[in-house]
Amino acid sequence: MMTREPLTLPEDTMIIEAEEKMQKHRVSTLLVTNKANKVTGLVRIFD
C-alpha cells in the first residue's frame, strides 16, 4: 500500500459497514486490525 495513513476497521466490523466505508472514501481495500491495533488482514471490495 502506498498510503501514509491507510483506512482501517476493527475485526468485529460488519461487512455492510466495511462496504459503506469503502464507498465513502472511494477505496477498494481496508486493513483489518485487532484490539491492539495490529493489522490482522484486509478486506477488498472484490472479496
Phi and psi in degrees as GROMACS dihedral restraints (atoms count N, CA, C in turn):
[ dihedral_restraints ]
;  ai    aj    ak    al  type     phi  dphi    fc
    3     4     5     6     1  -109.6    20    10
    4     5     6     7     1    36.8    20    10
    6     7     8     9     1  -115.0    20    10
    7     8     9    10     1   132.5    20    10
    9    10    11    12     1   -66.0    20    10
   10    11    12    13     1   -40.9    20    10
   12    13    14    15     1  -126.5    20    10
   13    14    15    16     1    81.4    20    10
   15    16    17    18     1   -66.0    20    10
   16    17    18    19     1   150.9    20    10
   18    19    20    21     1   -74.8    20    10
   19    20    21    22     1   138.4    20    10
   21    22    23    24     1  -129.0    20    10
   22    23    24    25     1   165.5    20    10
   24    25    26    27     1  -149.2    20    10
   25    26    27    28     1   149.6    20    10
   27    28    29    30     1   -67.2    20    10
   28    29    30    31     1   156.2    20    10
   30    31    32    33     1   -58.3    20    10
   31    32    33    34     1   -29.8    20    10
   33    34    35    36     1   -91.3    20    10
   34    35    36    37     1    13.0    20    10
   36    37    38    39     1   -71.4    20    10
   37    38    39    40     1   136.9    20    10
   39    40    41    42     1   -70.5    20    10
   40    41    42    43     1   147.4    20    10
   42    43    44    45     1   -61.7    20    10
   43    44    45    46     1   -33.3    20    10
   45    46    47    48     1   -64.8    20    10
   46    47    48    49     1   -35.7    20    10
   48    49    50    51     1   -67.2    20    10
   49    50    51    52     1   -39.3    20    10
   51    52    53    54     1   -63.0    20    10
   52    53    54    55     1   -43.5    20    10
   54    55    56    57     1   -62.2    20    10
   55    56    57    58     1   -43.0    20    10
   57    58    59    60     1   -62.3    20    10
   58    59    60    61     1   -40.7    20    10
   60    61    62    63     1   -65.8    20    10
   61    62    63    64     1   -40.1    20    10
   63    64    65    66     1   -62.4    20    10
   64    65    66    67     1   -44.5    20    10
   66    67    68    69     1   -64.6    20    10
   67    68    69    70     1   -43.8    20    10
   69    70    71    72     1   -60.1    20    10
   70    71    72    73     1   -41.5    20    10
   72    73    74    75     1   -98.7    20    10
   73    74    75    76     1     1.7    20    10
   75    76    77    78     1    54.6    20    10
   76    77    78    79     1    50.8    20    10
   78    79    80    81     1  -125.5    20    10
   79    80    81    82     1   161.4    20    10
   81    82    83    84     1  -113.0    20    10
   82    83    84    85     1    -1.9    20    10
   84    85    86    87     1  -140.9    20    10
   85    86    87    88     1   138.2    20    10
   87    88    89    90     1  -128.9    20    10
   88    89    90    91     1   142.1    20    10
   90    91    92    93     1   -84.6    20    10
   91    92    93    94     1   140.0    20    10
   93    94    95    96     1  -100.3    20    10
   94    95    96    97     1   131.7    20    10
   96    97    98    99     1  -123.7    20    10
   97    98    99   100     1   152.7    20    10
   99   100   101   102     1   -91.1    20    10
  100   101   102   103     1  -174.4    20    10
  102   103   104   105     1   -64.6    20    10
  103   104   105   106     1   -23.3    20    10
  105   106   107   108     1   -86.2    20    10
  106   107   108   109     1     6.0    20    10
  108   109   110   111     1    65.4    20    10
  109   110   111   112     1    27.0    20    10
  111   112   113   114     1   -95.2    20    10
  112   113   114   115     1   139.1    20    10
  114   115   116   117     1   -68.7    20    10
  115   116   117   118     1   127.0    20    10
  117   118   119   120     1  -117.1    20    10
  118   119   120   121     1    -6.4    20    10
  120   121   122   123     1   172.9    20    10
  121   122   123   124     1  -167.1    20    10
  123   124   125   126     1  -149.3    20    10
  124   125   126   127     1   157.1    20    10
  126   127   128   129     1  -122.5    20    10
  127   128   129   130     1   130.9    20    10
  129   130   131   132     1  -115.6    20    10
  130   131   132   133     1   148.6    20    10
  132   133   134   135     1   -59.4    20    10
  133   134   135   136     1   -24.0    20    10
  135   136   137   138     1   -88.7    20    10
  136   137   138   139     1    -3.9    20    10
